[in-house]
Amino acid sequence: MKNLPLKLDNRLQKRKEDDSFRKLLPITKGVDFFSNDYLGFSNSEFITQRVNKLMSDNNAINGATGSRLLSGNHPVFKKLEDQLSVFHNSPAALIFNSGYDANLGFFSAVPQKNDIIFYDEYSHASIRDGLKMSLAKSYKFRHNDLQDLQEKLSRLSLNNDDSEIYLVTESVFSMDGDSPDLLQLLQLSEKYNANLVVDEAHATGVVGNKGQGLVQELEIEHRVFARIHTFGKAMGCHGAVILGSKGLKDYLVNFSRSLIYTTALPPHTVNTILAAYSYLETDQTQLKKLKENIRHFKIEVENNDLKEVFVESDSAIQVCIIKGNSKVKSAAEKLQKNGFNVKPILSPTVPKGSERLRFCVHSYNYPHEISEVLKVLGNFAAKNR
């Protein structure tokens, strides 16, 4: 086998020098403060039993056998999309294989040449990659800074009467756990006749009285152009959905390459999504536990004199800024040695100087576990100030 080209090897060496070299590591034992399984649905016995029954009742096969436009559009897809349309109060729903595929497929296909896209600078990599594939012009605005966005809108939307404008944000940002002022953002979008697109990945199953997401909690779903909900976080499974008008669904079926040219999700996965949503809709016990644990986590942040190093967040993502790859890795190792699975987020995943510990709070974390992990972190912070 030929060796790696020198220019690629040099890039790897640079990662090692910066202490940012990534490896695929086995999952270690410890209290889970790092997975996106916020509600514990990935281990739900109820969901497992429900999926097995659905598979049996529908005589489902193991594989999709092809793309949805060929042999893979099994009847369970329509059942799921109908259920999602009702649950999320949307005229139409279209399933994608992952949140990454959904964002790639949407942003590469929908905005056209001469259109303009404004996106939050902290937008997920899948959004950015989709924008790179788009023929539209895209401009980032400072994170959650609506004044900066308005200045860019007023300047760049002039003399572009034939252009569609898209505003892109997330309802809960994956690296900070914070949220935008969606009502103000919506008002801006309507002022400039723009199409608001909201990625709800980390709000799905978490925000709202039944986990419907931030857009529905604010009751603005019919004023938003498109929403992306993913199932690999709180729903404990896999896949994603784009919600919008019937026209948007028809357009994506015809022009979204990440939908057209890939094998469909297997029926087992689609049935798992069905079962997870049925559970979420009928029993909010885990959601209530999660919200109680988030409140307890924030209280313990204050009790351990850590508020100044935590990003303000009411979500399941709680972030402690510890500058420097080596220092934040050292903090994570300290927590891991004490039995807590907390992962460091290094630059260049986040900007240099904003390295952090990313705590994911779950419904199944015990209050004493939350108290103890923050006590250990507080002691580490006190010794390293």
C-alpha positions in Angstrom: 0.0 0.0 0.0 1.4 3.4 -0.9 2.3 5.8 1.9 0.3 8.9 2.7 1.3 11.9 0.5 3.8 14.1 2.3 1.5 17.2 2.4 -1.2 15.1 4.2 1.3 13.7 6.6 2.5 17.2 7.4 -1.1 18.2 8.3 -1.3 15.2 10.7 2.0 16.1 12.3 0.7 19.7 12.8 -2.3 18.3 14.7 0.0 16.4 17.0 2.1 19.4 17.6 -1.0 21.5 18.5 -2.2 18.7 20.8 -5.4 18.4 18.7 -4.8 15.0 17.1 -8.0 13.0 16.9 -8.4 9.3 17.5 -11.2 6.8 17.5 -11.3 5.5 21.1 -13.5 2.9 22.7 -16.2 4.0 25.0 -14.9 3.9 28.6 -16.9 3.1 31.7 -18.1 6.0 33.8 -21.1 8.3 34.5 -22.4 9.5 31.1 -22.0 13.3 30.8 -20.9 13.1 27.1 -23.5 11.4 24.9 -26.4 13.1 23.1 -28.8 10.5 24.4 -30.5 13.1 26.6 -33.7 11.1 27.4 -32.1 7.7 27.5 -34.2 6.5 24.6 -31.3 4.5 23.0 -31.7 2.0 25.9 -35.4 2.2 26.3 -37.0 -1.3 26.7 -40.4 0.2 25.8 -39.1 1.4 22.5 -37.2 -1.8 21.8 -40.4 -3.9 22.3 -42.5 -1.4 20.3 -40.0 -1.7 17.4 -40.1 -5.5 17.4 -43.9 -5.4 17.3 -43.9 -2.9 14.4 -41.4 -5.0 12.4 -43.5 -8.1 13.0 -46.8 -6.5 12.2 -45.5 -4.9 9.0 -43.5 -7.9 7.8 -40.6 -5.5 7.5 -37.3 -6.6 5.8 -33.9 -5.8 7.1 -32.5 -3.6 4.3 -34.0 -0.7 2.4 -32.9 -2.4 -1.0 -32.4 1.0 -2.7 -33.1 4.7 -2.7 -36.5 6.0 -1.9 -37.0 6.9 -5.6 -36.4 3.3 -6.6 -37.1 0.3 -4.3 -36.6 1.8 -0.9 -39.8 3.8 -0.2 -41.4 1.3 2.1 -44.9 2.1 3.4 -43.5 2.9 6.9 -41.9 6.1 5.5 -45.4 7.6 4.8 -46.6 6.5 8.2 -43.7 8.2 9.9 -43.8 11.4 7.8 -47.6 11.7 8.5 -46.9 11.3 12.2 -44.1 13.9 12.2 -46.3 16.4 10.2 -48.9 16.1 13.0 -46.5 16.1 15.9 -44.5 19.1 14.6 -47.6 20.9 13.2 -46.2 21.1 9.6 -47.8 20.8 6.2 -45.2 18.3 5.1 -42.2 16.2 6.3 -39.4 14.5 4.4 -37.1 11.9 6.0 -33.3 12.1 5.4 -30.7 9.5 6.5 -29.0 11.9 9.0 -29.0 15.5 10.1 -25.8 15.9 8.1 -27.5 14.6 5.0 -30.5 16.9 5.6 -28.5 20.0 5.9 -26.3 19.1 3.0 -29.3 18.3 0.8 -31.2 21.4 1.8 -28.5 24.1 1.4 -27.0 22.6 -1.7 -30.4 22.5 -3.5 -32.7 25.2 -2.3 -30.8 28.5 -2.4 -30.2 29.4 -6.1 -27.7 31.5 -7.9 -28.0 35.2 -7.0 -29.8 34.3 -3.7 -28.2 35.5 -0.5 -27.8 33.4 2.7 -27.0 34.8 6.2 -25.9 32.3 8.7 -24.8 32.4 12.4 -21.0 32.0 12.7 -21.5 29.1 15.1 -23.6 27.1 12.6 -22.9 23.3 12.5 -20.4 21.9 10.0 -23.2 20.2 8.1 -24.8 23.6 7.4 -21.4 25.1 6.3 -20.7 22.2 4.0 -24.1 22.6 2.4 -23.5 26.3 1.9 -20.2 25.5 0.2 -22.1 23.4 -2.4 -24.7 26.1 -3.0 -24.6 28.6 -5.9 -25.9 31.3 -3.6 -23.7 33.9 -1.9 -23.4 33.3 1.8 -22.4 35.6 4.6 -21.9 34.8 8.3 -23.1 37.1 11.1 -21.7 37.2 14.7 -23.1 34.6 17.0 -26.6 35.5 18.1 -25.9 39.2 17.2 -29.0 40.5 15.6 -27.6 44.0 15.2 -24.7 42.7 13.2 -27.2 40.7 11.1 -29.4 43.7 10.5 -26.5 45.8 9.3 -25.5 43.1 6.9 -29.1 42.7 5.7 -29.6 46.4 5.1 -26.4 46.6 3.2 -26.3 43.4 1.2 -30.0 43.1 0.4 -30.1 46.5 -1.5 -30.5 46.3 -5.3 -31.3 42.5 -5.1 -35.0 42.5 -5.8 -34.7 39.2 -7.8 -32.9 37.4 -5.0 -34.3 35.2 -2.3 -32.8 35.8 1.2 -32.3 33.0 3.7 -31.6 33.4 7.4 -30.1 30.4 9.1 -29.7 29.6 12.7 -30.0 26.8 15.3 -32.5 26.7 18.1 -29.8 25.2 20.5 -26.2 25.5 19.5 -24.2 22.3 19.8 -21.0 23.8 21.2 -22.4 26.4 23.6 -25.9 25.1 24.4 -27.3 28.6 24.0 -30.2 29.8 21.9 -31.0 32.8 19.6 -33.8 35.3 20.1 -36.0 33.5 17.6 -38.8 36.0 17.9 -36.5 38.9 17.0 -34.9 36.9 14.3 -38.3 36.1 12.8 -39.2 39.8 12.8 -36.0 40.6 10.9 -36.8 37.9 8.4 -40.2 39.3 7.8 -39.0 42.8 7.6 -36.6 41.8 4.8 -38.9 39.2 3.2 -36.4 36.5 4.0 -36.9 32.8 4.6 -36.0 31.7 8.1 -34.4 28.2 8.4 -34.0 26.7 11.9 -31.9 23.6 12.7 -33.6 22.1 15.8 -31.2 19.1 16.3 -30.4 19.7 20.0 -33.9 21.0 20.8 -35.7 17.9 19.5 -37.2 16.0 22.4 -35.8 18.5 24.9 -37.4 22.0 24.3 -41.2 22.4 24.7 -43.8 20.6 26.8 -43.5 17.5 24.7 -40.1 18.1 23.2 -41.4 19.6 19.9 -38.6 22.1 19.7 -38.2 25.9 20.2 -40.1 27.0 17.1 -43.3 25.2 18.3 -42.8 26.4 21.9 -42.9 29.9 20.5 -45.8 29.0 18.3 -44.2 30.4 15.1 -44.0 27.2 13.0 -46.2 28.6 10.2 -44.0 31.7 9.9 -40.8 29.7 9.4 -39.7 28.5 6.0 -38.0 25.2 7.1 -37.1 23.3 10.2 -34.6 20.4 10.5 -35.1 17.9 13.3 -32.6 15.1 13.9 -33.2 11.8 15.7 -29.6 11.0 16.8 -29.7 13.1 19.9 -32.7 12.9 22.4 -34.7 10.5 20.2 -32.0 7.9 20.7 -31.9 6.6 17.1 -30.9 7.8 13.7 -32.1 10.0 10.8 -33.6 13.4 10.3 -36.6 15.2 8.9 -37.0 18.5 7.0 -40.4 20.2 7.8 -42.0 22.8 5.6 -44.5 23.3 2.9 -45.7 20.6 0.4 -44.0 22.6 -2.3 -40.7 22.4 -0.4 -41.0 18.7 0.0 -41.7 18.2 -3.7 -38.7 20.4 -4.6 -36.4 18.4 -2.3 -37.6 15.1 -3.7 -36.7 16.3 -7.2 -33.4 18.2 -6.5 -31.8 17.2 -3.2 -28.9 15.0 -4.2 -28.4 13.6 -0.6 -31.9 12.2 -0.8 -32.0 11.1 -4.4 -28.7 9.3 -4.7 -28.5 7.4 -1.4 -29.9 4.1 -0.1 -32.9 4.8 2.1 -33.0 4.2 5.8 -33.8 0.5 6.6 -37.3 -0.2 7.8 -36.0 -1.1 11.3 -34.6 2.5 11.7 -37.8 4.1 10.5 -39.9 2.0 12.9 -37.5 3.0 15.7 -38.2 6.7 15.0 -41.9 5.9 15.0 -41.7 4.2 18.3 -39.5 6.9 19.9 -42.0 9.6 18.9 -44.9 7.6 20.1 -43.1 7.3 23.5 -42.3 11.0 23.6 -45.9 12.0 22.8 -47.5 9.8 25.4 -45.1 9.9 28.3 -43.1 13.0 29.3 -41.5 11.4 32.4 -38.0 11.4 31.1 -38.3 14.9 29.7 -39.4 16.2 33.1 -36.5 14.4 34.8 -34.1 15.9 32.3 -35.4 19.4 33.0 -35.1 18.9 36.7 -31.5 17.7 36.2 -30.7 20.8 34.1 -32.0 23.0 36.9 -29.9 21.1 39.5 -26.8 21.3 37.3 -27.1 25.1 37.1 -27.6 25.4 40.9 -24.4 23.3 41.5 -22.4 25.4 39.0 -23.1 28.4 41.3 -22.5 26.4 44.5 -19.0 25.4 43.3 -18.1 29.0 42.2 -18.0 28.0 38.5 -20.6 30.4 37.0 -18.0 32.7 35.5 -16.4 29.9 33.4 -19.8 28.4 32.2 -21.7 29.6 29.2 -25.2 30.6 30.1 -27.6 27.8 28.9 -30.9 26.4 29.8 -30.4 23.4 27.5 -29.0 19.9 28.1 -25.7 21.2 26.9 -23.7 22.9 29.6 -20.2 24.2 28.7 -17.2 25.1 30.8 -14.6 27.2 29.0 -11.0 26.1 29.8 -8.6 27.8 27.4 -5.9 25.7 25.8 -6.0 22.2 24.4 -3.6 20.8 26.9 -5.3 22.4 29.9 -8.8 21.3 28.9 -7.6 17.7 28.2 -6.0 17.7 31.7 -9.4 18.8 33.2 -11.2 16.0 31.3 -8.7 13.4 32.5 -9.2 14.5 36.1 -13.0 14.0 35.8 -12.6 10.7 34.0 -10.2 9.4 36.7 -13.0 10.2 39.1 -15.5 8.1 37.1 -17.2 10.8 35.0 -17.3 10.6 31.2 -16.8 14.2 30.2 -15.1 15.1 26.9 -12.9 18.0 26.0 -13.7 20.0 22.9 -10.5 21.2 21.3 -9.4 23.8 18.8 -9.8 23.7 15.8 -13.3 22.2 16.4 -13.9 25.4 18.4 -11.9 28.7 17.9 -8.5 28.8 19.7 -8.9 30.2 23.2 -12.5 28.9 23.6 -11.6 25.2 24.3 -14.1 23.7 26.6 -15.5 20.8 28.6 -18.9 19.9 27.1 -21.3 18.4 29.7 -24.4 16.7 28.3 -27.1 16.4 31.0 -29.5 13.4 30.8 -32.7 12.3 32.4 -30.9 9.3 33.9 -28.2 11.2 35.7 -28.7 11.1 39.4 -28.6 14.4 41.4 -25.6 13.2 43.5 -23.7 12.5 40.3 -24.2 16.0 39.1 -23.2 17.4 42.4 -20.0 15.3 42.6 -18.8 15.9 39.0 -19.1 19.7 39.6 -17.4 19.5 43.0 -14.4 17.7 41.3 -14.4 20.3 38.5 -14.6 23.1 41.1 -11.5 21.8 42.9 -9.6 21.5 39.7 -10.5 25.1 38.7 -9.5 26.5 42.1 -6.1 24.9 41.8 -5.5 26.1 38.3 -6.6 29.7 38.4 
